[in-house]
Amino acid sequence: MSELKEMYARMGIKQEVYEYGKAVLEKLESRFREIDQNAEYNQLKVVRAMQECRVSEACLLGTTGYGYNDLGRDTLEQVYAEVFHTEDALVRPQITCGTHALALALMSNLRPGDELLSPVGKPYDTLEEVIGIRPSKGSLAEYGITYRQVDLLEDGNFDYENIKKAINPKTKLVTIQRSKGYQTRPTLSVKRIGELISFIKGIKSDVICMVDNCYGEFVEITEPSDVGADMVVGSLIKNPGGGLAPIGGYIAGKKDCVENAAFRLTSPGLGKEVGASLGVLKDFYQGLFLAPTVTASALKGAVFAANLYEPLGYAVVPNSTESRHDIIQAITFGTPEGVIAFCQGIQAAASVDSHVTPEPWDMPGYDSKVIMAAGAFVSGSSIELSADGPIKPPYAVYFQGGLTWQHAKFGILKSLQAIVDKGLVDPKRLKL
Ligand SMILES: *Cc1c(COP(=O)(O)O)cnc(C)c1O
């Protein structure tokens, strides 16, 4: 369609990049069909949960003040429990972000003298301060909760032998991060998480297995809570908020675990009974309704990016053909210039703040400068088209999101155009 090509040209995508993108896309038909099928299944799963819980128009209204008897809030928590097949859930605007949700789940379920174990290597950067790996006020370490870590093996497999050795009478909670986060290790499939949990429960059956589910929701048709996780935890400004939730986090899991979290979030004795939902419920419901298709759009963008950049010689994780278990695409540029050009290209594709140029900065919670491209309707929302790159070796960017596939595609083409324009890739190499 020549109109489309002209439109891209007007948006700054030159002929070579456009044609290269088109050639890449032609090979992805069956991958995209598979993504759409998962989205279809998950769409039905969400609608079914809403029907089962008898979501009504009244649920979309919020409360103020204490928020006693908040029908919409309580029903939404049932819907989440239904979607994740858990006994209970805590889904609140008072949970400010993913890190907060994870910190809440950890701090409320661990007691002084307990030990936390990560059998999948270093957790997400911001959790280092929560745990106290990097000293911080109020960390678990300050409360006398110790931490052990077993890294993945060189080939990405679990180090079962050392995991077994690490589990001891103090081990109370195991944290398993599904997504790679800011690392280039593989993301864990739900199946592999299930295998790890059975191994751990085989050694110590009463240990709480928590999964950091950030970026993983609705990528597959099952969730870690379907394979034995006692708690799944995530952010509503990622997948499950569907781009509409303006804030929030969730914890879904065993009744006890969720109750502990509620008592910590509000107050002992009050728990889930308080916490006004204000005006966010309609967006929480509608966002969850959209989440399966929004996640699918982001996933298509990630697959497209891998297939666009891999032939140009950049290392991509996951690679162009691998199966997907989260929406993040890591691309290693090897130089700060590559990372910066990529992020500036993504920013230039935004619908909000496309005119600003992102620069690396010292972000709270991170141990190096980070450049972030985020022209989002919801500030910092990374289910929207976004990219972040810590300015440290191996100089990789982590790209994610796109509320629609069409926008994700445009963003990726813009990123490549920025890289070509900076002279980092010769346009003559844009061939399959
Ligand atoms: C994003 C993310 C977090 C933290 O969420 P924030 O909302 O940024 O605080 C934790 N773990 C993983 C794997 C993440 O991707």
The ligand as an SDF file (V2000), in Angstrom:
LIG
                    3D

 15 15  0  0  0  0  0  0  0  0999 V2000
    9.4610   -3.5190   36.7150 C   0  0  0  0  0  0  0  0  0  0  0  0
    9.9060   -4.6290   37.5370 C   0  0  0  0  0  0  0  0  0  0  0  0
    9.9460   -4.5160   38.9280 C   0  0  0  0  0  0  0  0  0  0  0  0
    9.6330   -3.2470   39.6590 C   0  0  0  0  0  0  0  0  0  0  0  0
    8.4980   -2.6090   39.2680 O   0  0  0  0  0  0  0  0  0  0  0  0
    8.3850   -1.0100   39.3710 P   0  0  0  0  0  0  0  0  0  0  0  0
    6.9720   -0.7770   39.0570 O   0  0  0  0  0  0  0  0  0  0  0  0
    9.3330   -0.4460   38.3760 O   0  0  0  0  0  0  0  0  0  0  0  0
    8.7450   -0.6380   40.7510 O   0  0  0  0  0  0  0  0  0  0  0  0
   10.3400   -5.6290   39.6330 C   0  0  0  0  0  0  0  0  0  0  0  0
   10.7060   -6.7620   39.0220 N   0  0  0  0  0  0  0  0  0  0  0  0
   10.6990   -6.8950   37.6900 C   0  0  0  0  0  0  0  0  0  0  0  0
   11.1150   -8.1810   37.0630 C   0  0  0  0  0  0  0  0  0  0  0  0
   10.3040   -5.8360   36.9080 C   0  0  0  0  0  0  0  0  0  0  0  0
   10.2940   -5.9640   35.5920 O   0  0  0  0  0  0  0  0  0  0  0  0
  1  2  1  0
  2  3  1  0
  2 14  2  0
  3  4  1  0
  3 10  2  0
  4  5  1  0
  5  6  1  0
  6  7  2  0
  6  8  1  0
  6  9  1  0
 10 11  1  0
 11 12  2  0
 12 13  1  0
 12 14  1  0
 14 15  1  0
M  END
$$$$
